Amino acid sequence: MAAGGSATRAERKAAARAELLQQEEQRDRRRQVSRIWRKPPAERSPEECQVLGESDDIVRELERRRKRRERLRRRQEEVCDEPEELRRKATELAAAICSAKHLVIYTGAGISTVQHVVSQNCDGLHLRSGLPRAAISELHGNMYIEVCTSCTPNREYVRVFDVTERTALHRHHTGRMCHKCGAQLRDTIVHFGEKGTLRQPLNWEAATEAASKADVILCLGSSLKVLKKYPHLWCMSKPPPRRPKLYIVNLQWTPKDDLAALKLHGRCDDVMRLVMAELGLDIPRYDRARDPIFALAEPLRPGEEGTHSRKPVAPPPGAEEPPRSEEAQREQPGAPGRAGGWLGRGCAKGSRRRKS
């Protein structure tokens, strides 16, 4: 030790070397114990049993890891209720839907008593199914919509093709320009690690308002691993007795299973067929010729045809041109874009403004 109590360079190097040797010995010990621990108890020699006995801390850690892996494996398993059990649960779910004053569905379905649908999907299928715009929140965006955030209110352009071809995390410009102001258009997708700021099609305000009024929440097919992080969607500020009853349809474990009034282990299509039959509701067939996207879509301008290579959604051959939506008919001839979003509800800017 040098004068004044400070270690010399040689002493510091020696201490660092000793620490590295100790860490290497610990790694070798863990590998040895792990190799012995994986053997069946009947195949362990007395010397190996002694090693395990002298390494209680390592054995406990190995046991914790084994239990965690087993728990994760069980959560990934798909479990199906027996047909009679599934039918009984579907009847119970249908009764809950009938008695619900305000039903909210997380993922989405076409039931006439639904007050609101909250979707994590970006595939735009809820729009194309004909759900009323006010009854849906697409929390992670819609692949068929690009917006101009320079216009006030934001102008939405519904397309018949996937607008996300050139976009990615933190890169949202689609390569097309606003028909009114000439600014770059952006997609509406919210990637992992991002916070959505667009009011539409995310529609967070309507989602939280619907959740606050809900007395029944039905989760269809969602793992809930992302939705569980949004406490406003679960009314966590309310005392437990006043929170909405939760019904979950999923083949696998979800983090909300223990809170559910009923968990249905079945495929969503199978469950919904049973539920719709109990409710006495017909399941409408999808008619591509009447897909709402054709009435809402904004055509590309000349010169924009080469801005994407994705296959567009097209009506079946020989189908008549679909009628324009009421909102589109109210637009003046030649007016660019659709101010205020689908059906005039708007996609107002978030708190952050574009830098000039």
C-alpha positions as CSV (number, residue, x, y, z in Angstrom):
1,M,0.0,0.0,0.0
2,A,1.4,3.4,-1.0
3,A,1.8,6.3,1.4
4,G,-1.5,8.0,2.2
5,G,-3.5,4.7,1.9
6,S,-4.0,4.7,-1.9
7,A,-3.3,1.5,-3.8
8,T,-0.5,1.4,-6.3
9,R,-1.1,0.5,-9.9
10,A,0.3,-3.0,-9.4
11,E,-2.0,-3.6,-6.4
12,R,-5.1,-2.5,-8.4
13,K,-4.1,-4.8,-11.3
14,A,-3.6,-7.7,-8.8
15,A,-7.0,-7.0,-7.2
16,A,-8.7,-6.9,-10.6
17,R,-7.0,-10.1,-11.7
18,A,-8.1,-11.8,-8.4
19,E,-11.7,-10.7,-9.0
20,L,-11.7,-12.1,-12.6
21,L,-10.3,-15.4,-11.3
22,Q,-13.0,-15.5,-8.7
23,Q,-15.7,-14.9,-11.2
24,E,-14.4,-17.6,-13.5
25,E,-14.3,-20.0,-10.6
26,Q,-17.9,-19.2,-9.8
27,R,-18.9,-19.7,-13.5
28,D,-17.1,-23.1,-13.5
29,R,-18.9,-24.0,-10.3
30,R,-22.3,-23.1,-11.7
31,R,-21.7,-25.1,-14.8
32,Q,-20.6,-28.1,-12.8
33,V,-23.6,-27.9,-10.5
34,S,-26.0,-27.4,-13.4
35,R,-24.6,-30.4,-15.2
36,I,-25.1,-32.6,-12.1
37,W,-28.5,-31.1,-11.2
38,R,-29.9,-32.0,-14.7
39,K,-29.1,-35.7,-14.1
40,P,-31.8,-38.0,-12.7
41,P,-31.2,-38.4,-8.9
42,A,-30.7,-42.1,-9.3
43,E,-27.8,-41.5,-11.7
44,R,-25.8,-39.1,-9.4
45,S,-22.7,-40.4,-7.7
46,P,-22.0,-39.8,-4.0
47,E,-19.4,-37.2,-4.9
48,E,-21.9,-35.4,-7.1
49,C,-24.5,-35.4,-4.4
50,Q,-22.0,-33.9,-2.1
51,V,-21.3,-31.1,-4.6
52,L,-25.0,-30.3,-4.8
53,G,-25.2,-30.3,-1.0
54,E,-22.4,-27.8,-0.8
55,S,-24.1,-25.5,-3.4
56,D,-27.5,-24.8,-2.0
57,D,-27.7,-21.2,-3.4
58,I,-26.9,-22.4,-6.9
59,V,-29.4,-25.3,-6.7
60,R,-32.1,-22.9,-5.5
61,E,-31.5,-20.6,-8.4
62,L,-31.7,-23.5,-10.8
63,E,-35.0,-24.6,-9.3
64,R,-36.4,-21.0,-9.7
65,R,-35.3,-20.9,-13.3
66,R,-36.9,-24.3,-14.0
67,K,-40.2,-23.3,-12.4
68,R,-40.2,-20.1,-14.4
69,R,-39.6,-21.9,-17.7
70,E,-42.3,-24.4,-16.8
71,R,-44.7,-21.6,-16.0
72,L,-44.0,-19.8,-19.3
73,R,-44.4,-23.1,-21.2
74,R,-47.8,-23.7,-19.6
75,R,-48.9,-20.1,-20.5
76,Q,-48.0,-20.8,-24.1
77,E,-50.1,-24.0,-24.3
78,E,-53.4,-23.8,-26.1
79,V,-56.3,-25.2,-24.1
80,C,-59.7,-26.0,-25.6
81,D,-62.8,-26.4,-23.5
82,E,-64.9,-29.4,-24.3
83,P,-67.8,-28.7,-26.7
84,E,-70.5,-28.9,-24.0
85,E,-68.5,-26.8,-21.6
86,L,-67.8,-24.2,-24.3
87,R,-71.5,-24.1,-25.2
88,R,-72.4,-23.6,-21.5
89,K,-69.9,-20.7,-21.2
90,A,-71.1,-19.2,-24.5
91,T,-74.7,-19.2,-23.1
92,E,-73.4,-17.4,-19.9
93,L,-71.5,-14.9,-22.0
94,A,-74.6,-14.2,-24.2
95,A,-76.7,-13.6,-21.1
96,A,-74.0,-11.1,-19.8
97,I,-74.1,-9.3,-23.1
98,C,-77.9,-9.1,-23.1
99,S,-77.9,-7.7,-19.6
100,A,-75.0,-5.3,-20.2
101,K,-75.9,-1.6,-20.2
102,H,-72.5,-0.6,-21.8
103,L,-70.5,-3.4,-23.5
104,V,-66.9,-2.7,-24.6
105,I,-65.0,-5.2,-26.7
106,Y,-61.2,-5.3,-26.9
107,T,-60.3,-6.6,-30.3
108,G,-63.7,-6.4,-31.9
109,A,-66.8,-8.2,-33.1
110,G,-70.0,-7.4,-34.9
111,I,-72.7,-7.6,-32.1
112,S,-75.5,-5.1,-32.2
113,T,-75.3,-4.4,-28.5
114,V,-71.7,-3.3,-28.6
115,Q,-71.1,0.2,-27.4
116,H,-67.4,0.4,-28.3
117,V,-64.7,-1.6,-29.9
118,V,-61.0,-1.2,-28.9
119,S,-58.6,-2.7,-31.4
120,Q,-54.8,-3.3,-31.2
121,N,-54.7,-4.4,-34.8
122,C,-53.6,-2.1,-37.7
123,D,-55.2,-4.1,-40.5
124,G,-58.2,-1.8,-40.9
125,L,-60.6,-4.7,-40.9
126,H,-63.0,-3.0,-38.5
127,L,-63.3,-0.1,-40.9
128,R,-64.0,-2.6,-43.7
129,S,-66.5,-4.5,-41.7
130,G,-68.8,-1.5,-41.6
131,L,-68.5,-0.7,-37.9
132,P,-69.6,2.9,-37.1
133,R,-66.5,5.2,-36.9
134,A,-67.6,6.5,-33.5
135,A,-67.7,3.0,-32.1
136,I,-64.1,2.1,-32.7
137,S,-60.7,3.0,-31.4
138,E,-57.7,1.7,-33.3
139,L,-55.0,2.3,-30.7
140,H,-52.1,1.3,-32.9
141,G,-53.3,3.0,-36.1
142,N,-54.7,1.9,-39.5
143,M,-52.6,0.7,-42.4
144,Y,-55.0,2.2,-44.9
145,I,-54.8,5.7,-43.6
146,E,-52.2,8.5,-44.1
147,V,-52.6,12.0,-42.7
148,C,-51.3,15.5,-43.1
149,T,-50.4,16.9,-39.7
150,S,-49.7,20.3,-41.1
151,C,-53.3,21.0,-41.9
152,T,-55.7,22.1,-39.2
153,P,-57.7,20.0,-38.6
154,N,-55.5,17.1,-39.8
155,R,-56.5,15.8,-43.2
156,E,-56.9,12.1,-43.6
157,Y,-56.5,10.1,-46.8
158,V,-58.0,6.7,-46.8
159,R,-56.4,4.5,-49.4
160,V,-57.1,1.1,-50.9
161,F,-53.5,-0.1,-50.3
162,D,-51.1,-0.5,-47.4
163,V,-49.6,3.0,-46.9
164,T,-46.8,1.7,-44.5
165,E,-44.5,0.3,-47.3
166,R,-41.9,3.0,-46.7
167,T,-42.4,3.6,-43.0
168,A,-40.9,2.1,-39.8
169,L,-40.1,3.0,-36.2
170,H,-39.8,6.8,-35.9
171,R,-40.0,7.0,-39.7
172,H,-43.6,7.7,-40.7
173,H,-43.5,9.7,-44.0
174,T,-45.2,7.7,-46.7
175,G,-43.6,9.5,-49.7
176,R,-46.8,11.2,-50.8
177,M,-47.9,14.8,-50.3
178,C,-51.0,16.5,-49.0
179,H,-53.3,17.6,-51.9
180,K,-54.1,20.8,-50.2
181,C,-51.0,22.2,-48.5
182,G,-48.2,20.1,-50.2
183,A,-46.7,18.9,-46.8
184,Q,-45.6,15.3,-46.5
185,L,-48.1,12.7,-45.4
186,R,-47.4,10.3,-42.6
187,D,-48.9,6.9,-41.6
188,T,-50.9,6.4,-38.4
189,I,-49.1,3.4,-37.1
190,V,-47.9,3.3,-33.4
191,H,-44.8,1.1,-33.2
192,F,-43.5,-0.5,-30.0
193,G,-41.6,2.2,-28.1
194,E,-43.7,5.0,-29.6
195,K,-46.6,7.1,-28.1
196,G,-49.5,7.8,-30.4
197,T,-50.4,11.5,-30.6
198,L,-53.1,11.4,-33.3
199,R,-56.6,11.7,-32.2
200,Q,-57.9,9.6,-35.1
201,P,-57.9,6.8,-35.9
202,L,-56.4,6.0,-32.4
203,N,-59.5,7.6,-30.8
204,W,-58.1,7.3,-27.2
205,E,-60.7,9.7,-25.8
206,A,-63.6,7.5,-26.9
207,A,-61.9,4.4,-25.7
208,T,-61.3,5.7,-22.2
209,E,-64.8,7.2,-22.1
210,A,-66.3,3.9,-23.1
211,A,-64.3,2.0,-20.6
212,S,-65.3,4.4,-17.8
213,K,-69.0,3.7,-18.6
214,A,-68.6,-0.1,-19.3
215,D,-70.2,-2.6,-17.0
216,V,-69.0,-5.5,-19.2
217,I,-65.7,-5.9,-21.1
218,L,-65.2,-8.7,-23.6
219,C,-61.7,-9.5,-24.7
220,L,-61.6,-11.5,-27.9
221,G,-58.3,-13.3,-28.9
222,S,-56.0,-10.6,-27.4
223,S,-53.1,-11.7,-25.3
224,L,-53.6,-8.5,-23.3
225,K,-49.9,-8.2,-22.8
226,V,-50.0,-4.7,-24.2
227,L,-53.5,-3.6,-23.2
228,K,-52.8,-4.5,-19.6
229,K,-50.4,-1.5,-19.5
230,Y,-53.3,0.9,-20.1
231,P,-54.9,1.2,-16.7
232,H,-57.7,3.6,-18.0
233,L,-59.0,0.7,-20.1
234,W,-59.6,-1.4,-17.0
235,C,-61.0,1.3,-14.7
236,M,-58.3,0.6,-12.2
237,S,-59.1,3.8,-10.4
238,K,-62.4,2.4,-9.3
239,P,-62.7,0.1,-6.3
240,P,-62.9,-3.6,-7.4
241,P,-66.6,-4.1,-6.8
242,R,-67.4,-1.2,-9.2
243,R,-65.1,-2.3,-12.0
244,P,-66.8,-3.8,-15.2
245,K,-67.1,-7.6,-15.3
246,L,-64.4,-9.1,-17.5
247,Y,-65.0,-11.9,-20.0
248,I,-62.0,-13.4,-21.9
249,V,-62.0,-15.6,-25.0
250,N,-58.5,-17.1,-25.7
251,L,-56.9,-20.4,-26.1
252,Q,-53.9,-19.3,-24.0
253,W,-53.1,-17.7,-20.7
254,T,-53.5,-13.9,-20.4
255,P,-52.4,-11.7,-17.5
256,K,-56.0,-10.8,-16.7
257,D,-57.3,-14.4,-16.3
258,D,-57.4,-14.2,-12.5
259,L,-59.6,-11.1,-12.7
260,A,-62.1,-12.5,-15.3
261,A,-65.6,-13.4,-14.4
262,L,-65.4,-16.0,-17.1
263,K,-62.6,-17.4,-19.3
264,L,-63.7,-19.2,-22.4
265,H,-61.0,-21.5,-23.9
266,G,-62.0,-21.6,-27.5
267,R,-61.4,-20.1,-30.9
268,C,-63.0,-16.7,-31.3
269,D,-65.0,-17.8,-34.4
270,D,-66.4,-20.8,-32.7
271,V,-67.3,-18.8,-29.5
272,M,-68.9,-16.0,-31.5
273,R,-71.0,-18.4,-33.6
274,L,-72.4,-19.9,-30.4
275,V,-73.0,-16.4,-28.8
276,M,-74.7,-15.0,-31.9
277,A,-77.0,-18.0,-32.0
278,E,-77.9,-17.5,-28.3
279,L,-78.6,-13.8,-29.1
280,G,-80.7,-14.7,-32.1
281,L,-78.5,-12.6,-34.4
282,D,-77.5,-13.5,-37.9
283,I,-73.8,-13.3,-38.9
284,P,-73.8,-11.1,-42.0
285,R,-71.7,-12.3,-44.9
286,Y,-68.8,-10.1,-46.2
287,D,-69.5,-8.7,-49.6
288,R,-66.3,-7.3,-51.1
289,A,-68.3,-5.3,-53.6
290,R,-69.8,-3.3,-50.7
291,D,-66.6,-2.9,-48.7
292,P,-66.8,0.6,-47.1
293,I,-63.2,1.3,-48.0
294,F,-64.2,1.9,-51.6
295,A,-66.6,4.7,-50.7
296,L,-64.1,6.3,-48.3
297,A,-60.9,5.9,-50.3
298,E,-59.2,9.0,-51.8
299,P,-57.7,8.3,-55.3
300,L,-54.1,9.0,-56.0
301,R,-53.2,12.1,-58.1
302,P,-51.5,11.8,-61.5
303,G,-47.9,10.9,-60.9
304,E,-48.5,9.2,-57.6
305,E,-49.2,5.8,-59.0
306,G,-45.5,4.8,-58.6
307,T,-45.3,5.7,-54.9
308,H,-46.3,2.3,-53.7
309,S,-46.0,-1.3,-54.9
310,R,-48.5,-3.0,-52.5
311,K,-51.4,-4.8,-54.1
312,P,-54.6,-2.7,-53.7
313,V,-57.9,-3.9,-52.4
314,A,-60.1,-4.1,-55.5
315,P,-63.8,-4.9,-56.0
316,P,-64.7,-8.2,-57.6
317,P,-64.7,-8.2,-61.5
318,G,-68.0,-6.8,-62.9
319,A,-69.1,-5.2,-59.7
320,E,-70.7,-1.8,-60.0
321,E,-68.9,1.3,-58.7
322,P,-69.8,1.6,-55.0
323,P,-71.7,4.7,-54.0
324,R,-69.7,7.4,-52.3
325,S,-70.2,7.9,-48.6
326,E,-72.4,10.7,-47.3
327,E,-69.2,12.6,-46.2
328,A,-67.6,12.2,-49.6
329,Q,-70.7,13.5,-51.3
330,R,-70.7,16.5,-49.1
331,E,-67.1,17.3,-50.2
332,Q,-66.9,19.9,-52.9
333,P,-65.8,18.6,-56.3
334,G,-62.0,18.5,-56.5
335,A,-61.6,19.1,-52.8
336,P,-58.3,17.4,-51.7
337,G,-58.3,14.9,-48.9
338,R,-61.0,14.5,-46.2
339,A,-60.8,17.2,-43.6
340,G,-61.6,16.0,-40.2
341,G,-61.0,12.3,-40.8
342,W,-63.4,9.4,-41.6
343,L,-67.0,10.6,-41.7
344,G,-65.9,14.1,-40.6
345,R,-64.7,13.3,-37.1
346,G,-61.2,14.6,-37.5
347,C,-57.7,13.6,-36.5
348,A,-56.6,16.7,-34.6
349,K,-52.9,17.3,-34.0
350,G,-51.2,16.2,-30.8
351,S,-49.3,18.5,-28.5
352,R,-46.2,18.5,-30.7
353,R,-46.1,20.6,-33.8
354,R,-44.1,20.1,-36.9
355,K,-40.9,22.2,-36.9
356,S,-40.7,24.8,-39.7
